[in-house]
Amino acid sequence: MPQPQGTTTTVAVVRAVDGDTLKIRSPDLPDDGIENVRLLALDTEESNPGGAKPVTPFGKATKLHMEGLFSPGDQVVVEFPGNEPVAVCWERYRDNYRRPLVFVHKDGADAQE
């Protein structure tokens, strides 16, 4: 299994939001420590209404798949694309919705695969 190359930190899964987004809890984050993170190298269709894109059966299926992979309370490793300190990564690597951009590893496996 490939080893992470960027900065990593361990977080707890709160829930799967959709096929490419997880809600996590991290002691590295301010306030309540909860954040939605966007998984890099994945782009799934929508599973939740409210955005500009339509909800699709494939979007719903990918969310169900993520819910099968990630249970509330699971400990996972998030990997940032750079090697800066964790606090810098939480701020630097964000998408246009302000979600941190990360790779996720669970039990040593690359979740994106």
GISUL-V616937 format. One line per field, one symbol per residue. psi: psi as a letter, one per 40 degrees, with the letter a starting at -180 (. if undefined). A space follows every 10 residues. Layout:
psi=???
This chain:
psi=hiiidahiih ihhdihdaee hihihheeii beehihihhi eigiiiehie adiihidddd dddddddddh ihehhihhhi eaeiiddddd ddgiaeeehi hiihhhfeih dd.
